[in-house]
């Protein structure tokens, strides 16, 4: 009888740990993957800027005036980053294409087809998101910040 209690306790503890791990992974993994996904680094979009501003506000409890000032700072920074990024963007995009092409050359035809489908699915998985090239053509104004 005692042996079965030990086994049952071990199974319950294991299942509780697995469930807790699953909840943690489902909660935090998408955020980690989103931050570490390789993509053109500059300039950041409105959603990333809003996310950063919300985090600052949440963690530091910004006053309304501080929030307004931080938002203006981020907007000005984004303008400067855009100027830095524009001449680099074509070379970076070409390097991405070159890397994909070189990887494709070492794959079998079946793997190439899977990779092509994977990229197509990835491109279609972001409905409503505008391509970076159109976003970088916008400018910040005094009243609103955009990109």
C-alpha positions as CSV (number, residue, x, y, z in Angstrom):
1,X,0.0,0.0,0.0
2,X,2.8,2.4,1.0
3,X,4.6,1.7,-2.3
4,X,1.5,2.8,-4.4
5,X,1.2,6.0,-2.4
6,X,4.8,6.8,-3.3
7,X,4.2,6.0,-7.0
8,X,1.0,8.0,-7.0
9,X,2.6,11.0,-5.4
10,X,5.5,10.8,-7.9
11,X,3.0,10.8,-10.8
12,X,1.0,13.7,-9.4
13,X,4.1,15.7,-8.8
14,X,5.4,15.0,-12.3
15,X,2.0,15.9,-13.9
16,X,1.8,19.1,-11.9
17,X,5.3,20.1,-13.1
18,X,4.5,19.3,-16.7
19,X,1.3,21.3,-16.5
20,X,3.1,24.3,-14.9
21,X,5.9,24.0,-17.5
22,X,3.3,24.0,-20.3
23,X,1.6,27.1,-18.9
24,X,4.9,28.9,-18.6
25,X,6.0,28.0,-22.2
26,X,2.7,29.0,-23.7
27,X,2.8,32.3,-21.8
28,X,6.5,33.3,-22.4
29,X,7.8,31.4,-25.4
30,X,5.9,33.5,-28.0
31,X,7.3,36.7,-26.5
32,X,10.9,35.3,-26.5
33,X,10.6,34.0,-30.0
34,X,9.2,37.3,-31.2
35,X,12.2,39.2,-29.7
36,X,14.8,36.8,-31.0
37,X,13.4,36.3,-34.5
38,X,15.9,37.5,-37.1
39,X,14.4,40.4,-39.0
40,X,15.6,43.8,-40.2
41,X,16.4,45.5,-36.9
42,X,15.6,49.1,-37.8
43,X,13.5,51.1,-37.7
44,X,11.1,49.7,-35.1
45,X,7.4,49.7,-35.9
46,X,4.6,51.4,-34.0
47,X,3.6,48.1,-32.3
48,X,7.2,47.6,-30.9
49,X,7.4,51.2,-29.8
50,X,4.0,51.0,-28.1
51,X,5.1,47.7,-26.4
52,X,8.3,49.3,-25.1
53,X,6.4,52.4,-23.9
54,X,3.8,50.3,-22.2
55,X,6.6,48.3,-20.5
56,X,8.3,51.5,-19.3
57,X,5.0,52.8,-18.0
58,X,4.1,49.5,-16.3
59,X,7.6,49.0,-14.7
60,X,8.4,52.6,-13.9
61,X,4.9,54.1,-13.3
62,X,5.5,57.1,-15.6
63,X,3.6,60.3,-15.0
64,X,1.5,61.5,-17.9
65,X,4.1,64.2,-18.6
66,X,7.0,61.6,-18.5
67,X,5.0,59.4,-20.9
68,X,4.6,62.2,-23.3
69,X,8.3,63.1,-23.1
70,X,9.4,59.5,-23.5
71,X,7.1,59.1,-26.5
72,X,8.6,62.2,-28.1
73,X,12.1,60.9,-27.4
74,X,11.3,57.6,-29.1
75,X,9.8,59.4,-32.1
76,X,12.9,61.5,-32.5
77,X,15.1,58.4,-32.1
78,X,13.1,56.6,-34.7
79,X,13.8,59.4,-37.2
80,X,17.5,59.2,-36.5
81,X,17.4,55.4,-36.7
82,X,15.6,55.6,-40.0
83,X,18.3,57.8,-41.5
84,X,20.9,55.3,-40.4
85,X,18.9,52.3,-41.6
86,X,17.9,53.5,-45.1
87,X,21.4,53.2,-46.7
88,X,21.9,49.8,-45.1
89,X,18.5,48.3,-45.8
90,X,19.2,47.1,-49.4
91,X,22.5,45.4,-48.4
92,X,20.9,43.7,-45.4
93,X,18.0,42.5,-47.5
94,X,20.3,41.2,-50.2
95,X,22.3,39.4,-47.5
96,X,19.1,37.7,-46.3
97,X,18.3,36.6,-49.8
98,X,21.9,35.4,-50.4
99,X,21.8,33.4,-47.2
100,X,18.5,31.8,-48.1
101,X,19.8,31.0,-51.6
102,X,23.0,29.4,-50.2
103,X,21.0,27.3,-47.7
104,X,18.6,26.2,-50.5
105,X,21.6,25.0,-52.5
106,X,22.6,22.4,-49.9
107,X,19.0,21.1,-49.4
108,X,17.4,18.2,-51.3
109,X,14.5,19.1,-53.6
110,X,12.0,17.9,-51.0
111,X,13.6,20.1,-48.3
112,X,13.6,23.0,-50.7
113,X,9.9,22.6,-51.3
114,X,9.3,22.4,-47.5
115,X,11.4,25.5,-47.0
116,X,9.6,27.3,-49.8
117,X,6.2,26.4,-48.2
118,X,7.4,27.3,-44.8
119,X,8.4,30.8,-46.0
120,X,5.1,31.2,-47.8
121,X,3.2,30.2,-44.7
122,X,5.3,32.6,-42.6
123,X,4.7,35.5,-45.0
124,X,0.9,34.8,-44.9
125,X,0.8,34.4,-41.1
126,X,0.8,38.1,-40.5
127,X,-2.5,39.4,-41.7
128,X,-2.9,43.2,-41.6
129,X,0.8,43.8,-41.0
130,X,2.3,46.2,-43.6
131,X,5.7,45.4,-45.2
132,X,8.7,47.3,-43.7
133,X,9.3,49.1,-47.0
134,X,6.1,51.0,-46.8
135,X,6.4,51.6,-43.1
136,X,9.8,53.2,-43.5
137,X,8.4,55.8,-46.0
138,X,6.3,57.4,-43.3
139,X,7.5,60.3,-41.2
140,X,6.8,61.5,-37.7
141,X,5.0,64.7,-37.3
142,X,4.8,67.1,-34.3
143,X,1.4,65.8,-33.3
144,X,1.8,62.1,-33.9
145,X,4.6,59.6,-34.2
146,X,4.3,56.9,-36.8
147,X,6.2,54.2,-38.7
